[in-house]
Amino acid sequence: MTTTVNAKRSERQPASSEQPLTSDELRKIDAYWRACNYLCAGMIYLRDNPLLREPLRGEHFKNRLLGHWGSDPGQTFTWVHLNRVIRKYDLDMFYISGPGHGAPAVISNCYLEGTYSEIYPEKNMDEAGMLKLFRAFSFPGQLGSHCTPEVPGSIHEGGELGYSLSHGFGAAFDNPDLIVSVVVGDGEAETGPLATSWHSNKFLNPIRDGAVLPILHLNGYKIANPTILARIPPQELESLFHGYGWTPHWVEGDEPAEMHQKMAATVEACVLQIRAIQEEARRTGQPGRPHWPMIILRTPKGWTGPKEVDGHKVENFWRAHQVPVLDVKSNPEHLRIVEQWMRSYRPEELFDERGTLVADLRELPPTGTRRMSANLHANGGKLRKVLDLPDFRDYAVKVDAPGARRISPTETLGKFLRDVMRRNMNSFRMFSPDENASNRLQDVYEASMKTWLAEIKPEDADGTDIAPDGRVMEMLSEHTLEGWLEGYLLTGRHGLLSTYEAFAHVIDSMYNQYAKWLEKAKLEIDWRAPISSLNLLITSLVWRQDHNGFTHEDPGFLDVASNKSASLTRIYLPADANCLLSVADHCLRSENYVNVIVADKQPHLAYLDMQAAALHCTEGIGIWNWASTDAGAEPDVVVASAGDIMTEEALAAVALLRDNFPDLKIRFVNVVDLYRLQPESEHPHGLSDRDFDSLFTKDRPVIFNFHGYPWLIHKFTYRRTNHDNIHVRGYKEKGNINTPLELAIRNQVDRFDLAIDVIDRVPKLQDPGAHFKEWLKQQIIESIDYAYAEGIDKPEIQNWKWPSKK
């Protein structure tokens, strides 16, 4: 590869010399790199003859060639040089592979370091074990082409591009001795999440946090297209990263010996620069805002592979991205090219007669947990300490009578989270996209402010609540926040992310990726220790977007969450502040779940005292006797609710019906844990059919007022005996700038429509209820007219309380 660079390069920290490697070190590093590349190619191609002891024949190849070669040589090159500085400076470092399908590069190093064989003894470090490794890669039921949870040393699968750097920073927070090396693919760098995550350096405190060393790998191409950052002038690219606040160091070329010397000097310079930044900050107690080092590594795509196939350019072109040579079984020339390519690594020099890496190369990688493939942070449950939680009951809202007092659920929660923060100042963080105070969680600032290492102005002392040593993480990128939180949890810590309900959708696919990772790690991989659950607090709800309107009205994140494995996903809709405290305590204590908590920030009625709330939340679903009139008899109708706003409207409907039809037997059921609705055969926390029927009866109408889209309840109860009689009211895509009641009316989840629904569904009410039904319709019209005239709901709606029984 020929590269002409006219741009002025950034000044670098001096390395030990311009040629830091001795001839013997250079020989060994290059040989180790060749061994890695040989294994990468072997994983893609071979099912027999793993060490080329005989000429390659068609039957030695896999029937289906799968895998990605293009980024592997650059990644193995990087890993080898990181190993050198780990040994030299006894570094605590691990590796995140950002380029898509980069698993061969990581697996080859795991194997050569011995970690893979320690965990999977059948893939021993000999010829037979190597063959099993080759056969397992990209083969049904075995190893994928990403850095899946089965891969030692990995916390990042990379199945969807864009999250490597935010995961790296999440891992580095509160880990002062850790360096996270993150290889960012130049295709990956084109994604929005990756672009925003470069700003993470404004949140990394060199006193208390570790460091992230990004290596932007420019190999020029994606699957069939050039990459943007590889095709802009070097000066422009350097200016971009200077503007992001980084100090770029360049390594580029294609001649191995020269590149090894450049990379050795540059990696060492970056490590020394990181140490100097940290030592100065820790000596002075002034974190400043460092311009941390990064590396821009430009190598050919598919480096050291075939230059050309059938007259078409391969190395340093997009054709090297996946399998660079196909049809090896049927095309003798293609077979010859692959054999020539694989023999160019000279495997006979790298592996002894047993098929084990030769002795002088086995000395190159670090040992024990200093190996990046065995670093404990990459199996964070091994380092996890139980969260020190205060007693949530101490923060209870006093409830003398059900539904008589209004208070913000999330504001109540904020006081509890404040003290959680105080007790866990090195292992608990909160994440929010510029909405922590908006979501009424501002009391946490009494324990710790928001992290901010950029400029702080004098006027910020008046309520901005930012500080270099803050622990509340705010950035207007849900992607970056979610990535930080995932990295933080995967390395053994605890956290919570809160966000507006409508914009939880921004992280839909991140949630999907993480849930898939967690499912594998939890259910199939016994060597991965349990980690803290991923806790998402969904607030600023669809039903209270009084000024934002239709764009902020979407409860569909619950549908996304419910599509994941029932063994790891939980959805909670606490009805009031005390229920929210109980749910939050449970979620913060839990392991290996994704917990989605839906709770509003606006003042809502409190229904249950703390003892009753804790019991109700433990059961997850139950009858509220004080709101029921069936007195243990067979009810005429079941009115159910899930969600704080939906509960108030459902209770108001019950009160209307109770006052007008004294003989009507109503059972009121409230749902906190949505998965309780599923059969126990489908979900480990689901209700048995018998218990479900005892709540919802077998043949009576059920009017269910639900926070989200109605079909989610139908999905959960589809196999239930009484499903045909379950009538769900929920969000129906009807909204604008509305008052709370008007929006409820538009979607028919209001008290009046619910009462009408009961009259229509209970046969004995249809004649005597005709006049009352007419009155209810009039109330709907009057409520809409009042909202349009006054801009608010009627006082009797705003100030409604649960009426005690007469």
Secondary structure, DSSP 8 states (H G I E B T S, - for coil): ------S--------S-SS-S-HHHHHHHHHHHHHHHHHHHHHHHBSS-TT-SS---GGGB-SS-----TTHHHHHHHHHHHHHHHHHHT-EEEEEE-STT-HHHHHHHHHHTTHHHHHSTTS-SSHHHHHHHHHHBT-TTSB-SS--TTSTT-S---SSTT-HHHHHHHHHTT-TTEEEEEEEETTGGGSHHHHHHGGGGGS--TTTS-EEEEEEEE-SB-SSSB-TTTSS-HHHHHHHHHHHT-EEEEEE-S-HHHHHHHHHHHHHHHHHHHHHHHHHHHHHT-------EEEEEE--TTTTS-SEETTEE-TTSGGGSS-SS--TTT-HHHHHHHHHHHHTT-HHHHB-TTS-B-HHHHTSS--GGGSGGG-GGGGGGGT--------GGGG----SSTT-EEE-HHHHHHHHHHHHHHH-TTTEEEEESS-TTTTT-GGGGGT--EE--S---GGGGTTT-EETT--EEE-S-HHHHHHHHHHHHHTT-EEEEEEEGGGGGGGHHHHHHHHHHHHHHHHT-TTS---B-EEEEEES-GGG-TTTGGGG---THHHHHHTS-TTTEEEE--SSHHHHHHHHHHHHH-BS-EEEEE--SS-EEE-S-HHHHHHHHHHSEEE-GGG--STTS--SEEEEEESHHHHHHHHHHHHHHHHH-TT--EEEEEESBGGGGSBTTT-TT-B-HHHHHHHH-SSS-EEEEESS-THHHHHHTTTSTTGGGEEEE---S--SS--HHHHHHHTT-SHHHHHHHHHHHSGGGTTTTHHHHHHHHHHHHHHHHHHHHHSS--HHHHT-------
